[in-house]
Structures are given as structure tokens and as C-alpha cells.
């Protein structure tokens, strides 16, 4: 059968896929799509994120490139209804079309509140909002750290209120409080303040204030991000949060140590009123002085009461003084009376104390002593003879063991200059003076030869073969 003639151009598969891709991208270069996120499993190892947008009738593949992910105000979460902004494109290899997302926002305040409540419950289940984790604020901080925008009314209100109440050293860490990078900047500020050293060039704050003005839930959403909440909960420095107006509540308010309704209230919570503190100190000082005066008066009254019951010092010594005066007045008469009594007693016995009487007493004692002396002399003679025999026996024994008898046999005693007996050659060296004691005297000698050497000497006839001492 002959081929049909046609004027239709011929495409390759790649050309057709490319043409479709260009047509889709030209027609849908910027679109906003509403749908529910499905199949989101987190960011891929490549840094890209893949998921599906769906409604009750259709679904479309979606991708967020690695370069766009940090700029997302709201990160995708499974089951979240969102409105995405991006562009349509195709994936020629599998003949599929997809949307490349550049921005994500919740589909209405209701969806955003549902997301916020789900996140609050998840973080609360981890214990990040527990009351026992919250710490007391320092009563009088030396340094206050403020994390907020450097422009606007918030920072001015905080600085003005601190200056009015109690001027303190304030360190401001400027951050964006709204937009894509707000959560990351606030987190970095909290971490940075905690990393400061207490004794560093920049002092570490005693308390932190995280604040911003009011706004919609979308404007405040950076303070609902999980990274900010975890940074607040992990801070070692107590944190006061004042985000939005009094009716606004963000997740960082649950995690902070103290929530203030406004930035001004946060400054009031950070420092006391200086005038009130001075008045309180003055009041305490006055109460202390009054208490001291009252105590002194009480002790004075007690002392007076105690002294009233004590006798006077003159009364205590009056009796002793009277006894002393009486004794002194009687002393002279007592001495005279005593002398008279002794003289009378002496006169009574003086008649019996004549020389003849004393001679008679001496004769009596001599008569009694003479028989005892006649018996004592033989006894003393016997004792002396006995002791003399014992002494002669000991003298003979001493002569028998005396070294002088040994000297008589030809031996000698050698002593050094200090009188110590030389027993070994090691005790002397050449040139040392020695004394050699023999039977009839002492000979002075000097050591000769090398130390420790001995010279053999021929012994006299009849003596043992004994070598020289040196």
C-alpha cells in the first residue's frame, strides 16, 4: 500500500519533549497552586526536596531546589494545606510535568493555626515547655542582652525603660524579626550570647530579651520555628520574650523563662526601679539602726537591773578592812604578851640549866657509850679484815687478766693519734703516727709502705709464727 503523503513536520522524541517543555514553561512561567502536601519525607541527600501536591481530584509532582530551600518562609510538612508559588516544567525522561516551587505559604490562617498547634503539642511532649525547666530571673543583672531589630520603636522602648528604671550595660544583637532568615538569625544570636565568656572582652549577659513589635501570624511566624524554640529552651542564660502585642503568643513564649506582654514590660521585668531599690535599702538601714538602738537599750536596762541586786564595792571590802584594823591594833599588845610568856617560861627552867647539870648529863651519856664502843671496835676490825681479803683476791684476779702481763710476754698494743686501738690495717694509711705500747713503755712510730700491705718479719726463737701488724 503506498505511503500517505503529508506536510506534517517530523520530530524526534527529544525534540517533541523539548517543545512540550518550552510550551509549558512559556504558558505557566509563574503560577500559584493550592493543594495538600503528600509524600514529603524530608530533604534529599542532594539538598533538594520532593513531594506531591494534591486535592480531591488530581495531583502534581513538586520539587524545591537546594538553592530555594533556605529562602522558604514556611517549610513543607506532611498533610499541610499550602499555596505554592513557582513555575511549571516537564521532566522529559519520564514524560511528566512538575512544579518547581519558589515559595510556600499556608492556605489561610486556619491551616497556619492548625500547624502551630500541632507543633506546640510535639514540642511540649518533649518537655521543652515544662515549668520546672524555667529559671528565676537575676534580680539585678549587670549586663542585659537584647535580640531584636536595631531599628524601630522596640529597641528604643527597651533602652528608654531600662535607663529610667535602673541604668545597666545593654548589648544589642541586631537581627531580622520577620522574613525568611529571621528564625536563623535569632537562633544564631541566642547561641552567640551563650558562647561569650563571663570574663571576656565582651561580657556575657546575665539575662536576654528577645523582642519584636506586633504583626499578623505570618509576620510572627519566625518565632514559631522549631530551631528558635529549641535555642531558647537550651539557653544557659535566662530569657525574657516579648513578641507581638499582649494578645499574641508564639512558641518561644512557652519555652522562655519569662513572657512579657510587651517589649516595655520585658525591660521592666529585667531590672528593678532604682529609686525603689534605694528607698528599700534606706528603709532596711533605718530598721537595722532602730533594732540596734532597741537592743542596746534592752541590754542597758538588764544591766541596771542586775547591778541593783549587787552590793557596793566598798561594802564588799568593809568587813575585811575592819578585821585588818582590829588585828593591826592588837598586834603590838600581842607581841608584848608573847614576849612576857616566853620570858616567864624561860625563867622557870633556867634554874635547872646549870653547868654541873650539863656535866652530869655528859657523864651519863659517856657511861652509856663506853660499853657500846668496846663492842664496836672488834666488829669493825673483823669487817675491815674481811674487806681487805676480798680486795686482795680481786687485785690478784685483775693482775691475772691484765693486758700488761701479755705485754710482758712480747706482745704490744697499737693505738692511733686519738688513742683508739688499731685492730685492722684499713684503719691507718702511710704517714699516720702510731703509739706502740710494750711492757716497759710506749714507742712512737709512723706507718710506712702502701696501704693494706704487710711485711713478713721473722719471729724470735720460741715464738709462734706471727706476722707483722703492718
C-alpha positions in Angstrom: 0.0 0.0 0.0 1.6 3.4 -0.9 2.6 5.7 1.9 0.3 8.7 2.7 1.7 12.0 1.6 1.5 14.7 4.4 3.0 18.1 5.1 3.3 17.5 8.9 6.9 18.0 10.2 8.7 15.1 11.7 10.1 15.3 15.3 12.4 13.1 17.2 11.2 12.1 20.7 13.7 14.5 22.3 12.6 17.4 20.0 9.0 16.8 20.8 9.7 16.6 24.6 11.7 19.8 24.4 8.9 21.6 22.5 6.4 20.5 25.1 8.7 21.7 27.9 9.1 25.1 26.3 5.4 25.4 25.7 4.6 24.5 29.3 7.2 26.8 30.7 6.2 29.7 28.5 2.5 29.3 29.3 2.9 28.6 33.0 6.1 30.5 33.9 4.6 31.9 37.2 1.7 30.1 38.8 0.1 29.9 42.3 -1.3 26.5 43.2 -3.3 25.4 46.2 -3.1 21.9 47.5 -2.2 19.4 50.2 1.4 18.2 50.7 1.7 14.5 50.4 4.7 12.1 50.3 7.1 14.6 52.0 9.9 12.6 53.6 12.4 15.4 54.3 15.2 16.9 52.3 17.0 14.5 50.0 20.8 13.9 50.4 21.3 16.1 47.3 19.7 19.1 49.2 16.5 19.1 47.0 13.0 18.3 48.4 10.5 16.2 46.5 6.8 15.7 47.3 3.3 15.8 45.7 0.6 18.5 45.8 -2.9 17.0 45.6 -6.6 17.8 46.0 -9.6 15.6 45.8 -9.4 15.1 42.0 -5.8 15.4 40.9 -2.1 15.5 42.0 1.1 17.1 40.7 4.7 16.4 41.4 6.6 19.2 43.1 10.2 20.0 43.7 12.1 22.6 45.8 15.6 23.0 44.6 18.5 23.2 47.1 19.1 26.9 46.2 15.5 27.8 47.0 15.1 25.8 50.2 16.8 28.3 52.6 14.6 31.2 51.3 11.3 29.4 52.1 9.3 31.2 54.8 7.4 28.1 55.6 9.0 24.7 55.3 6.7 21.9 53.8 5.2 19.4 56.3 3.2 16.3 55.5 -0.6 16.9 55.3 -0.2 20.7 55.3 -2.5 22.6 53.0 -0.5 25.3 51.3 -0.4 27.8 48.5 2.8 27.5 46.5 4.3 29.9 44.0 6.5 28.6 41.2 6.8 27.6 37.6 5.6 24.6 35.6 8.1 22.5 33.8 8.4 19.0 32.4 10.8 16.1 33.1 11.3 14.7 29.5 12.9 11.4 30.6 9.6 10.2 32.1 7.2 12.5 30.2 5.9 14.0 33.4 5.3 17.6 34.3 6.0 19.1 37.7 6.0 22.4 39.5 9.3 24.0 40.7 8.4 25.7 43.9 10.0 29.0 45.0 7.7 30.0 47.9 5.3 28.3 50.2 2.6 29.8 52.4 -0.2 28.2 54.4 -3.6 28.1 52.8 -5.3 30.6 55.2 -5.0 31.4 58.9 -6.9 28.2 59.9 -4.3 26.0 58.3 -1.5 28.0 59.9 -3.1 27.8 63.3 -3.5 24.0 62.9 0.2 23.7 62.1 1.1 25.9 65.0 -1.0 23.8 67.4 0.5 20.5 66.1 4.0 21.9 66.5 3.2 23.2 70.0 2.0 19.7 71.1 5.0 18.0 69.7 7.5 20.3 71.4 5.5 20.2 74.7 5.7 16.4 74.6 9.5 16.7 74.6 9.3 18.7 77.8 10.6 21.9 76.3 7.7 23.9 77.9 7.8 22.3 81.3 7.5 24.7 84.2 10.4 23.0 86.2 12.8 24.0 83.4 12.2 27.7 83.8 14.7 29.6 85.9 14.4 32.7 88.1 15.5 35.9 86.6 18.5 37.7 88.2 17.3 40.4 90.5 20.0 43.0 89.4 21.7 42.0 86.2 25.0 43.7 85.4 24.7 43.1 81.6 21.5 42.7 79.5 21.5 41.2 76.1 18.7 42.4 73.7 17.9 40.4 70.5 15.7 42.5 68.2 15.8 44.7 65.1 18.2 47.6 65.5 15.6 50.0 64.0 12.1 50.7 65.1 10.3 51.5 68.3 11.0 48.2 70.1 14.7 48.8 70.8 14.1 52.4 71.7 11.3 51.5 74.2 13.5 48.9 75.8 16.6 51.1 76.2 14.5 54.0 77.4 12.7 51.9 80.0 15.9 50.4 81.3 17.5 53.8 81.6 14.6 55.1 83.6 14.4 52.2 86.0 18.0 51.2 86.6 20.7 52.2 84.1 22.5 49.0 83.1 25.0 47.8 80.4 23.0 46.7 77.4 24.4 44.7 74.4 22.1 44.7 71.3 22.5 41.8 68.8 20.7 43.1 65.7 18.6 40.5 63.8 15.7 40.5 61.3 12.5 39.8 63.1 10.5 39.0 60.0 11.1 37.2 56.8 12.9 34.1 55.6 16.1 34.5 57.6 14.5 35.7 60.9 14.5 32.3 62.6 18.1 31.5 61.7 19.3 35.0 62.9 17.5 34.9 66.2 18.9 31.3 66.8 22.4 32.5 66.0 22.0 35.4 68.4 20.9 33.2 71.3 23.7 30.8 70.6 26.3 33.6 70.3 25.3 35.2 73.6 25.6 31.9 75.3 29.1 31.3 73.8 30.5 34.5 75.3 32.9 34.1 78.3 31.9 35.9 81.6 35.4 37.4 81.8 35.9 38.1 78.1 36.3 41.5 76.3 32.5 41.4 75.6 30.8 40.4 78.9 28.4 37.6 78.9 24.8 38.9 79.6 23.0 37.9 82.8 19.6 37.9 81.1 18.4 38.0 77.4 15.4 39.9 76.0 14.0 38.6 72.7 11.5 41.1 71.4 9.7 42.5 68.4 6.6 44.5 67.7 3.1 43.3 66.8 2.0 41.8 63.5 0.0 39.1 61.9 0.6 35.4 62.5 2.6 35.3 59.3 4.8 38.2 60.5 5.4 36.5 63.8 6.0 33.0 62.3 9.8 33.2 62.6 9.3 32.9 66.4 7.3 29.7 66.0 10.1 27.9 64.1 11.4 24.8 65.8 15.0 25.9 65.7 14.2 29.1 67.6 12.2 27.3 70.2 15.0 24.8 70.8 17.6 27.5 71.1 15.5 29.3 73.7 15.0 26.1 75.7 18.7 25.2 75.5 20.0 28.7 76.6 22.0 28.7 79.8 21.1 32.4 80.2 17.6 33.2 81.4 15.5 34.6 78.6 12.6 37.1 78.6 10.4 37.0 75.4 8.2 39.9 74.3 7.0 39.1 70.8 4.0 40.9 69.4 1.2 42.6 71.4 -0.3 41.4 74.6 -2.7 39.0 72.9 -0.1 37.5 70.6 1.5 34.2 71.8 4.3 32.4 70.0 6.0 29.1 70.7 9.1 30.9 72.1 6.9 32.4 74.8 6.2 28.8 76.1 9.9 27.9 76.1 11.3 31.1 77.6 11.8 31.6 81.4 9.5 34.7 81.5 7.0 36.0 79.0 6.3 39.7 78.9 3.2 41.1 77.1 5.2 44.0 75.5 8.8 45.0 75.0 8.4 47.7 77.6 7.2 45.1 80.1 10.2 43.0 79.2 12.5 45.8 80.2 10.6 46.3 83.5 11.0 42.6 84.2 14.7 42.7 83.6 15.7 45.4 86.1 14.1 46.8 89.3 13.3 50.5 89.8 16.5 52.2 91.1 14.6 54.7 93.2 12.5 51.9 94.8 15.7 49.9 95.5 17.4 52.9 97.1 14.3 53.5 99.2 14.1 49.9 100.2 17.8 49.9 101.2 17.3 53.1 103.2 14.3 51.5 104.9 16.3 48.4 105.8 19.1 50.5 107.1 16.7 52.6 109.3 15.1 49.4 110.6 18.6 48.0 111.3 19.6 51.1 113.2 16.3 51.1 115.2 16.8 47.4 116.0 20.4 48.1 117.2 19.2 51.0 119.4 16.4 48.9 120.8 18.8 46.0 121.5 21.3 48.3 123.2 18.6 49.9 125.3 17.3 46.4 126.3 20.8 45.4 127.4 21.3 48.6 129.3 18.0 48.1 131.2 19.0 44.5 132.0 22.4 45.7 133.2 20.8 48.3 135.5 18.5 45.6 136.9 21.4 43.3 137.5 23.6 46.0 139.2 20.7 46.9 141.5 21.0 43.5 143.2 24.8 43.6 143.7 26.4 45.1 146.9 28.5 48.2 146.6 32.3 47.5 146.2 33.0 49.4 149.5 30.6 47.2 151.3 32.4 44.1 150.0 35.7 45.2 151.5 34.4 47.0 154.6 34.3 43.8 156.7 37.8 42.7 155.7 39.1 46.2 156.3 37.6 46.2 159.8 39.2 42.9 160.6 42.6 44.2 159.4 42.3 47.3 161.5 41.4 45.2 164.6 44.3 42.8 164.0 46.8 45.7 163.5 45.7 47.4 166.7 46.1 44.2 168.7 49.5 43.2 167.1 51.7 45.3 169.4 50.0 44.1 172.6 50.1 40.5 171.4 53.8 40.7 170.8 54.4 42.1 174.3 52.3 39.4 175.9 54.0 36.7 173.9 57.5 38.0 175.0 56.4 38.1 178.6 55.1 34.5 178.4 58.3 33.2 176.9 60.4 35.1 179.5 58.4 33.5 182.3 58.7 30.1 180.8 62.5 30.5 180.4 62.9 31.7 184.0 61.1 28.6 185.2 63.6 26.2 183.5 66.7 28.4 183.8 67.4 27.2 187.3 67.8 23.7 186.1 70.2 24.6 183.3 73.5 24.9 185.3 77.0 23.7 184.1 77.0 20.9 186.7 73.8 19.6 185.4 75.1 19.6 181.8 78.3 17.8 183.0 76.3 15.2 184.7 74.3 14.6 181.5 77.6 14.2 179.6 79.0 11.7 182.1 75.8 9.7 181.9 75.9 9.6 178.1 79.7 8.7 178.1 79.0 5.9 180.5 76.3 4.5 178.2 78.6 4.9 175.1 81.7 3.3 176.5 80.3 -0.4 176.6 78.9 0.1 173.1 82.3 1.4 171.8 84.1 -1.6 173.4 81.9 -4.0 171.4 82.1 -1.9 168.2 85.9 -1.9 167.8 86.3 -5.8 167.3 83.3 -5.8 164.9 84.9 -3.0 162.8 88.2 -4.8 162.9 86.6 -8.0 161.5 84.8 -6.1 158.8 88.0 -4.3 157.7 89.9 -7.6 157.6 87.2 -9.3 155.5 87.1 -6.4 153.1 90.9 -6.4 152.8 90.9 -10.1 151.9 88.2 -9.6 149.2 90.3 -6.6 147.8 93.5 -8.7 147.7 91.6 -11.5 145.9 90.2 -9.1 143.3 93.6 -7.5 142.8 95.1 -10.9 142.1 92.4 -11.7 139.6 92.8 -8.3 137.9 96.6 -8.9 137.6 95.9 -12.3 136.1 93.7 -10.8 133.3 95.6 -7.5 132.9 96.9 -6.9 129.4 100.2 -5.8 130.9 101.0 -9.4 131.7 100.5 -10.1 128.0 102.9 -7.3 127.1 105.5 -9.0 129.3 105.2 -11.9 127.0 106.3 -9.9 124.0 103.0 -8.5 122.7 102.2 -4.9 122.1 99.2 -2.6 121.9 99.0 -0.2 118.9 96.9 3.0 119.2 96.4 5.9 116.8 96.9 9.5 117.4 93.5 9.8 119.1 94.1 6.8 121.4 91.9 4.4 119.6 93.2 0.8 119.4 94.2 -0.2 115.8 92.8 -3.6 115.0 92.9 -3.6 111.2 95.3 -2.3 108.6 92.4 -0.4 106.9 92.3 1.9 109.9 95.6 3.6 109.0 97.4 4.9 105.9 101.0 5.7 105.2 102.4 8.5 107.2 99.9 8.2 110.1 101.6 8.5 113.6 101.0 5.5 115.9 101.9 4.6 119.5 103.2 1.1 120.3 102.9 0.2 123.9 105.3 -2.6 125.1 106.0 -3.9 128.5 108.2 -1.1 129.7 106.8 1.9 127.8 105.4 3.4 124.6 107.2 3.8 121.3 106.1 6.4 118.7 106.1 5.1 115.1 104.9 6.1 111.7 103.1 3.9 109.2 105.2 3.2 106.0 104.5 1.4 102.7 101.4 1.1 100.6 98.0 1.0 102.4 97.0 -2.5 103.3 100.4 -4.2 102.6 102.0 -6.4 105.2 105.7 -7.2 105.7 106.7 -10.5 106.9 109.0 -10.5 109.9 110.9 -13.5 111.2 109.7 -14.3 114.6 112.0 -14.6 117.6 113.0 -18.1 118.6 110.4 -19.9 120.5 107.6 -17.7 119.5 104.7 -18.5 117.2 105.0 -17.7 113.6 103.0 -14.4 113.8 103.3 -11.7 111.1 103.7 -8.0 111.5 100.7 -5.9 112.2 101.5 -3.8 109.2 
